[in-house]
């Protein structure tokens, strides 16, 4: 599975660079969105077909919130560490880390607040996070457990990486991944603004 994902990404990058003209990229974006919605729909069917999932989640209670909490702490600490290595301002490092993988929103927000360079760094940071996540999900699910496969996905665990998490784990983990994504996605604009304005 991991090798197929890596090869697919590399072949796609090659086709995007060498084969497809820029004019059709908007059509490819639309096709990608449709494919994503279909995958999420199929994940929903899989989740809904398991009648015990929601009972299990209710039984787990507040423990479900530990996954997004851990993701938040890890993202912010990672942002601080990398920011320190590259001599970035603390508020900017935390703001970039607060993107939680949502590159389109965090990139645009930080471009407006901090300029083109900061916006580009935020965008690329979160794009690379998603690419690395795609590779890590099956590895983490197999070597550790399903919950650890959610962590690197961040906000994307409710959409783009949800099908991968569902494939690598089970329906219960998929529901937690979706909840994780919803929580983190709702916090991105709040955290990015808050941390950037600390400077």
C-alpha positions in Angstrom: 0.0 0.0 0.0 2.7 2.5 1.0 4.7 1.8 -2.2 1.6 2.3 -4.4 1.0 5.6 -2.7 4.6 6.8 -3.1 4.7 5.7 -6.8 1.3 7.3 -7.4 2.5 10.6 -6.0 5.7 10.5 -8.0 4.0 9.6 -11.3 1.4 12.3 -10.7 4.1 14.9 -10.1 5.8 13.8 -13.3 2.6 14.0 -15.3 1.8 17.4 -13.9 5.2 18.7 -14.8 5.9 17.1 -18.1 2.6 16.0 -19.6 -0.5 18.1 -18.7 -0.6 21.7 -19.9 -1.5 24.4 -17.2 -4.8 25.1 -18.9 -6.4 21.8 -17.8 -5.3 22.0 -14.2 -8.6 23.4 -13.1 -10.4 20.4 -14.6 -8.0 18.1 -12.7 -8.7 19.9 -9.5 -12.5 19.4 -10.1 -11.9 15.7 -10.8 -9.8 15.3 -7.7 -12.6 17.0 -5.6 -15.2 14.7 -7.0 -13.1 11.6 -6.4 -12.4 12.7 -2.8 -16.2 13.2 -2.2 -16.9 9.7 -3.5 -14.2 8.2 -1.3 -15.5 10.0 1.8 -19.0 8.8 0.9 -17.8 5.2 0.7 -16.0 5.6 4.1 -19.3 7.0 5.5 -21.1 3.8 4.3 -18.5 1.6 5.9 -18.8 3.6 9.2 -22.6 3.6 9.1 -22.7 -0.1 8.4 -21.0 -0.9 11.7 -23.8 -0.6 14.3 -21.6 -0.7 17.4 -19.3 2.2 16.5 -21.2 5.0 18.1 -21.9 2.9 21.2 -18.1 2.3 21.5 -17.4 6.0 21.0 -20.0 7.0 23.7 -18.3 4.5 26.0 -14.9 6.0 25.3 -16.2 9.5 26.2 -13.7 12.2 26.7 -10.9 9.9 25.5 -11.9 10.8 22.0 -10.7 14.3 22.6 -7.2 13.1 23.6 -6.4 12.5 19.9 -7.0 16.1 18.7 -5.4 17.4 21.9 -2.2 15.4 21.2 -2.3 16.6 17.6 -2.4 20.2 18.7 0.4 19.8 21.2 2.6 17.9 18.7 2.0 20.4 15.9 2.8 23.4 18.1 5.9 21.9 19.6 7.0 20.8 16.1 6.5 24.4 14.9 8.5 25.8 17.8 11.4 23.4 17.3 11.7 24.0 13.5 11.2 27.7 14.0 14.1 27.7 16.6 16.3 25.8 14.1 15.6 28.4 11.4 15.7 31.4 13.7 12.1 32.3 13.2 10.0 34.4 15.5 8.1 32.4 18.1 4.7 33.8 17.1 5.3 33.0 13.4 6.5 29.4 14.2 3.4 28.8 16.3 1.1 30.3 13.7 2.6 28.0 11.0 2.3 25.0 13.3 -1.4 26.0 13.9 -2.2 25.2 10.2 -2.6 21.6 11.3 -2.2 20.5 7.6 -4.8 22.8 6.2 -2.4 24.5 3.7 -4.9 26.4 1.7 -6.4 28.3 4.6 -3.3 28.8 6.8 -1.2 29.8 3.7 -3.7 32.5 2.7 -4.2 33.8 6.2 -0.5 34.2 7.0 0.1 35.7 3.6 -2.4 38.4 4.5 -1.1 38.9 8.0 2.7 38.4 7.5 3.4 38.8 3.8 4.2 36.6 0.8 7.2 34.8 2.4 5.4 33.7 5.5 2.3 32.7 3.6 4.5 30.6 1.2 6.3 28.9 4.2 3.0 28.1 5.8 1.6 26.7 2.6 4.6 24.5 1.8 4.9 23.3 5.4 1.4 22.0 5.4 1.6 20.6 1.9 4.7 18.6 2.8 2.9 17.5 6.1 0.1 16.1 4.0 2.4 14.3 1.6 4.4 12.8 4.5 1.2 11.8 6.2 0.0 9.9 3.1 3.2 7.8 3.4 3.1 7.4 7.2 -0.5 6.4 7.7 -0.2 2.7 6.7 3.2 2.4 8.4 2.0 3.9 11.7 -1.2 1.9 11.7 0.7 -1.3 11.2 3.7 -0.8 13.4 2.0 1.1 16.3 -1.8 1.5 16.3 -4.7 3.2 14.5 -4.7 6.3 16.8 -1.2 7.2 15.9 -2.1 7.1 12.3 -4.5 10.0 12.9 -2.0 12.3 14.5 0.1 13.4 11.5 -3.1 13.9 9.4 -4.2 16.9 11.5 -7.1 18.8 10.0 -7.0 16.6 6.9 -8.2 13.6 8.8 -11.8 14.7 8.0 -11.3 14.8 4.3 -8.2 14.1 2.1 -6.5 11.5 4.4 -9.7 10.0 5.9 -10.0 7.3 3.2 -6.4 6.3 3.8 -7.0 6.1 7.6 -10.2 4.1 7.1 -8.3 1.7 4.8 -5.4 1.2 7.1 -7.4 0.9 10.4 -11.1 0.2 11.1 -14.4 2.0 11.1 -14.1 3.1 14.8 -10.8 4.8 14.1 -12.3 6.4 11.0 -15.0 8.0 13.1 -12.4 9.3 15.6 -10.3 10.6 12.7 -13.3 12.5 11.3 -14.0 14.1 14.7 -10.3 14.9 15.0 -10.4 16.7 11.6 -13.6 18.6 12.4 -12.1 19.9 15.7 -8.7 20.9 14.3 -10.2 22.5 11.2 -12.4 24.7 13.3 -9.4 25.7 15.4 -7.1 26.6 12.5 -8.4 30.2 11.9 -8.6 30.8 15.7 -5.1 29.5 16.5 -3.3 31.0 13.5 -4.7 34.5 14.2 -4.1 34.2 18.0 -0.5 33.0 17.8 0.5 35.4 15.0 -0.9 38.4 16.9 1.3 37.4 19.9 4.3 39.0 18.1 
